[in-house]
Amino acid sequence: MNDEPEMKSAPGANEFSHEVGVKAARKLKAQRHVTQTVWSGLGMMGMVGWSVAVPTLLGAALGLWLDARYPGGRSWTLALLALGLALGCFNAWHWVAKEDREIHEQDRNSDE
C-alpha cells in the first residue's frame, strides 16, 4: 500500500499547464529569431516603400512624356501620378495582407 495521499488535479489544470507550455515555447522561439525578425521587418518596409514609389514614378514619367508629345488642357502627369500612386498603394496593401496571412498560418501550425 502507498502511504502518500492521492492528489487530484483541479479541473482545467492540464489545459492551463498546456497553455503555459505553448506560450513559453513561443517566447523562446521569438527570442531565438529576434535578428531575423528585425531584418525581415526592415525588408518589409523597404518592399512596401518600393512597391508604392516605383508605380508612382513610372506614372509621372509616362505623364511627362505624354504631356510633351500631346500638349492640351489636361495634365497627363498629374492624372498618371495619381493612378500610379493608387496602384502602388493597392499593391503594397495586397503584399502586406499576404505576408500577414502567412505569418498567422505559421503561428497556427507551430501551436499545434
N, C-alpha and C positions, 0 to 999 in steps of 0.2 A: 504494500500500500504506500501511496505517496502522501507525505506529511505536509506538503506545500499546498496552500489554499489555491483553489482554481480561480483564475482571473478571467472575467468575461469582458470583452471589449465593448465599448459604448456603441450604440447604433451610429453608423456613419463614420466610425473611426478609420476603417480601412479606406474608405473613399477620401477622407481628409488626408491621410498619410500618402495616398497615391497622388493627390493634387500637389502636396508639398514636394514630393519627389519630382514630379513633372516640372514644376516651377524652378526647382533647384537645378535640374538638368538644363533647362532653357537658359538660366542665368550663367551657368558655367560655359555653355556653348557660345553665348553672346560675348563673354569675356575673352574667349579664345579668338574670336573673329572681329575684334574691335578695329584693327588696322584695315582689314578687308572692307568693313562697313564704311569707314571713313573714306577710303579711296573710291568705293563704289558710289557713295553719296556725292563726292566731288565729280565723278564721272557722269552721274545722272544730271547734275546741274549743268555741266558742260553740254551734254546732249540736248537738254531742253533748250538751252540758250541758242545753240547752233540750229536746232530744228525750227526755231522761230526766226532767227536772223537771216538764214540763207534764203527762204522763200520771200521774205520782205525785201531783201536787197535785189534779188532776181526780178521781182515785180517792179521795183523802182527803176532798175536798169532797162527793162523792156519798155516801161513807160517813157523814159527819157528818149529812147531810140524812136518810139512811135511818135512822140511829140516833135522830134527833129525831122522826121520824114513826112508826117501829116499834120502840120500845124492847124489848129482850129480853136473853136471856142471852149472845148472841154480839155481838161488836163488828163492825159493818159497816165502820167506819172503818179498823180495823186490817187487815181482810181486803182491802178495796179499795185501801188504801195499798200493800200488798204486791203486789197484782195490777198496779196502775199502775206500780210500780217495775219489776216483771218485764217488762211490755210496753215500757216506756221503754228498758230495757237491751237488749232484743231489737231494738227499732227502731234504737238507736244502733249496735249491732253490725252490723246489716244495712246501714246507711248507710255506715259506715266501710269495710266489706268492698267495697261497690260502688265507693266512691272509690278504694280501693286497686287494684282491678281496672282501673279507667280509667287510673290513673297508670302502672301497669305496661304496659298496652296502648300508651299514648302513648310510653313509653320504647322498647318493641319496634319501634314504627313509625318512630321517629326514628333508630334504629340501622340500619335497612335502607336 
